[in-house]
Amino acid sequence: SALPAKKMVFKGLTVNKEDMNKLVLTPLIHYPLPGGSALITFEEAKVAQRIIEMREHTVELSCGELEELDQCRVRVQAVPVEMLLPSALEIRLTRSSRSILLSDLPSLNISKEALLDKLELFFSKTKNGGSEVESREFLEDSDQVVLTFTQDGVAEPLIERGHTEVLIGKGKYKVKISPCMSGDISNMQLQPSRCPRTVLLSGIPDVLSEESMRDALEIHFQKASRGGGEVDALAYVPAGRTGVAVFLEDTG
């Protein structure tokens, strides 16, 4: 699978020296779901384990939508959800020779695109220490902007300056200029991991509407007499379709 890509902005100082080379990873796993399957997450891990150990389950359906009596029960298989999670990650950082990071940008009543135009116009002028701008972009989840020049040697003097006053409209605003770092994953180690509370159900025939089948599955697997328990979440993909489930870190 493709290696993860994430744009990051370092906003503070590292207090402890031993923390300088550490990066905390929060899993966000996209798990493909084939048609005729469901993911069911229980509130307790012991219930999920019990359902997996039973393997095959006979689920009773509502006969209101079915014409034949022998179609009122379906057999589904329960298997664990297993995936690969990163256990160690090494990133090689390089400092861009043609890009700068702009922060402490003013909060103005204009669109992001308009602000990018103003910044590009200012930093494209040689009298302001700039040059022709090749690209500009807002970083995700932040108020920082990356400007990349077409020529080498422009970014470094601006970074050494640290700050500059940018003319936007009739006002002047002090903007911080920092180096722009890019990271490449040089090594990543993966280890298999099993979801403790989630079970994959397969072999589900397309005999009910999506909502009715989801209800039937949840009713069945909530019953303690069938080995089930309280259901936290359930996702069902009918036959002939595909889906993607997103797994977050379990902090419960």
NORQUI-V44231 format. One record per residue. N is the residue number from 1. RES is the residue in one small letter. OMEGA is omega in whole degrees, 0 to 359 (* if undefined). D_CENTER is the distance of its C-alpha to the mean C-alpha in Angstrom with 1 decimal. Layout:
n | res | omega | d_center
N | RES | OMEGA | D_CENTER
N | RES | OMEGA | D_CENTER
//
This chain:
n | res | omega | d_center
1 | s | 182 | 14.8
2 | a | 177 | 13.4
3 | l | 182 | 12.6
4 | p | 177 | 9.3
5 | a | 181 | 9.8
6 | k | 175 | 9.2
7 | k | 184 | 12.0
8 | m | 175 | 13.5
9 | v | 178 | 16.6
10 | f | 188 | 19.0
11 | k | 184 | 20.8
12 | g | 180 | 23.2
13 | l | 176 | 25.7
14 | t | 183 | 25.4
15 | v | 183 | 28.1
16 | n | 183 | 28.4
17 | k | 183 | 29.1
18 | e | 180 | 27.6
19 | d | 188 | 24.1
20 | m | 184 | 24.2
21 | n | 181 | 22.7
22 | k | 178 | 20.1
23 | l | 180 | 16.4
24 | v | 180 | 14.4
25 | l | 174 | 11.3
26 | t | 184 | 9.0
27 | p | 171 | 7.8
28 | l | 191 | 4.7
29 | i | 174 | 7.2
30 | h | 188 | 8.1
31 | y | 182 | 11.8
32 | p | 178 | 14.4
33 | l | 177 | 17.2
34 | p | 177 | 20.7
35 | g | 181 | 23.2
36 | g | 180 | 25.4
37 | s | 178 | 22.9
38 | a | 171 | 21.3
39 | l | 180 | 19.0
40 | i | 180 | 20.7
41 | t | 179 | 19.6
42 | f | 178 | 22.6
43 | e | 182 | 23.2
44 | e | 181 | 25.0
45 | a | 182 | 24.2
46 | k | 178 | 27.9
47 | v | 179 | 27.9
48 | a | 180 | 25.1
49 | q | 180 | 27.1
50 | r | 179 | 30.3
51 | i | 179 | 28.9
52 | i | 181 | 27.8
53 | e | 178 | 31.3
54 | m | 176 | 33.0
55 | r | 183 | 31.2
56 | e | 183 | 32.9
57 | h | 176 | 33.1
58 | t | 185 | 35.4
59 | v | 177 | 33.9
60 | e | 182 | 36.4
61 | l | 173 | 35.7
62 | s | 185 | 37.4
63 | c | 183 | 40.3
64 | g | 181 | 40.6
65 | e | 185 | 38.6
66 | l | 183 | 40.2
67 | e | 184 | 43.7
68 | e | 184 | 44.5
69 | l | 184 | 44.7
70 | d | 177 | 43.5
71 | q | 183 | 40.1
72 | c | 176 | 39.4
73 | r | 175 | 37.8
74 | v | 177 | 35.0
75 | r | 179 | 34.1
76 | v | 180 | 30.4
77 | q | 179 | 29.2
78 | a | 179 | 26.8
79 | v | 179 | 24.9
80 | p | 175 | 22.4
81 | v | 182 | 18.7
82 | e | 181 | 18.3
83 | m | 178 | 15.6
84 | l | 178 | 15.4
85 | l | 178 | 13.6
86 | p | 178 | 14.2
87 | s | 178 | 17.3
88 | a | 184 | 18.3
89 | l | 175 | 17.1
90 | e | 181 | 19.4
91 | i | 177 | 18.7
92 | r | 183 | 21.7
93 | l | 175 | 21.8
94 | t | 180 | 24.1
95 | r | 182 | 25.5
96 | s | 180 | 25.8
97 | s | 184 | 29.4
98 | r | 183 | 29.0
99 | s | 174 | 26.1
100 | i | 177 | 26.1
101 | l | 180 | 23.6
102 | l | 179 | 25.0
103 | s | 187 | 24.3
104 | d | 181 | 26.3
105 | l | 181 | 26.4
106 | p | 175 | 28.7
107 | s | 183 | 27.6
108 | l | 181 | 29.6
109 | n | 178 | 30.0
110 | i | 181 | 28.8
111 | s | 178 | 25.8
112 | k | 181 | 23.3
113 | e | 178 | 24.9
114 | a | 178 | 28.3
115 | l | 177 | 27.4
116 | l | 177 | 26.1
117 | d | 181 | 29.5
118 | k | 181 | 31.4
119 | l | 179 | 29.8
120 | e | 180 | 30.3
121 | l | 182 | 33.9
122 | f | 187 | 34.6
123 | f | 176 | 33.2
124 | s | 182 | 34.8
125 | k | 181 | 38.2
126 | t | 181 | 40.1
127 | k | 177 | 41.9
128 | n | 179 | 38.6
129 | g | 184 | 37.9
130 | g | 180 | 35.5
131 | s | 181 | 35.8
132 | e | 183 | 34.4
133 | v | 180 | 30.6
134 | e | 181 | 28.7
135 | s | 176 | 25.3
136 | r | 180 | 23.6
137 | e | 171 | 20.1
138 | f | 175 | 18.3
139 | l | 180 | 15.4
140 | e | 174 | 12.2
141 | d | 177 | 12.4
142 | s | 178 | 15.9
143 | d | 179 | 19.4
144 | q | 180 | 20.1
145 | v | 174 | 21.4
146 | v | 174 | 21.8
147 | l | 178 | 25.2
148 | t | 181 | 26.4
149 | f | 180 | 30.1
150 | t | 184 | 32.0
151 | q | 171 | 34.2
152 | d | 175 | 34.0
153 | g | 180 | 35.7
154 | v | 187 | 34.6
155 | a | 188 | 31.6
156 | e | 178 | 33.3
157 | p | 178 | 36.1
158 | l | 179 | 33.7
159 | i | 179 | 31.6
160 | e | 178 | 34.8
161 | r | 175 | 35.8
162 | g | 180 | 32.8
163 | h | 172 | 33.3
164 | t | 177 | 34.8
165 | e | 183 | 36.0
166 | v | 178 | 34.6
167 | l | 178 | 36.8
168 | i | 184 | 34.9
169 | g | 179 | 37.4
170 | k | 183 | 40.2
171 | g | 175 | 38.2
172 | k | 185 | 37.4
173 | y | 181 | 34.2
174 | k | 183 | 33.5
175 | v | 179 | 30.3
176 | k | 179 | 29.0
177 | i | 182 | 28.6
178 | s | 176 | 26.7
179 | p | 179 | 26.1
180 | c | 182 | 22.9
181 | m | 174 | 21.4
182 | s | 184 | 19.4
183 | g | 174 | 18.1
184 | d | 178 | 18.3
185 | i | 181 | 17.3
186 | s | 179 | 20.8
187 | n | 175 | 20.3
188 | m | 179 | 17.7
189 | q | 182 | 19.1
190 | l | 175 | 17.6
191 | q | 180 | 19.1
192 | p | 180 | 19.2
193 | s | 179 | 18.0
194 | r | 178 | 19.1
195 | c | 185 | 17.5
196 | p | 187 | 20.4
197 | r | 186 | 20.4
198 | t | 181 | 19.1
199 | v | 175 | 21.4
200 | l | 176 | 21.3
201 | l | 181 | 24.3
202 | s | 179 | 25.7
203 | g | 182 | 28.9
204 | i | 181 | 28.7
205 | p | 181 | 31.2
206 | d | 184 | 30.9
207 | v | 178 | 33.8
208 | l | 173 | 32.4
209 | s | 183 | 30.4
210 | e | 182 | 26.7
211 | e | 181 | 27.2
212 | s | 178 | 30.3
213 | m | 178 | 28.8
214 | r | 179 | 25.9
215 | d | 181 | 28.6
216 | a | 179 | 30.8
217 | l | 181 | 28.2
218 | e | 179 | 27.2
219 | i | 182 | 30.9
220 | h | 188 | 31.8
221 | f | 172 | 29.2
222 | q | 185 | 29.9
223 | k | 178 | 33.5
224 | a | 180 | 34.6
225 | s | 178 | 37.5
226 | r | 180 | 35.2
227 | g | 184 | 33.3
228 | g | 181 | 30.5
229 | g | 183 | 29.3
230 | e | 181 | 27.3
231 | v | 179 | 24.2
232 | d | 181 | 21.1
233 | a | 178 | 19.1
234 | l | 177 | 20.0
235 | a | 184 | 18.5
236 | y | 177 | 21.1
237 | v | 181 | 21.2
238 | p | 177 | 24.8
239 | a | 181 | 26.6
240 | g | 179 | 26.4
241 | r | 175 | 22.8
242 | t | 180 | 19.4
243 | g | 178 | 16.1
244 | v | 176 | 12.5
245 | a | 179 | 11.5
246 | v | 181 | 8.1
247 | f | 176 | 9.1
248 | l | 177 | 8.5
249 | e | 180 | 11.0
250 | d | 182 | 14.4
251 | t | 181 | 16.2
252 | g | * | 19.1
//
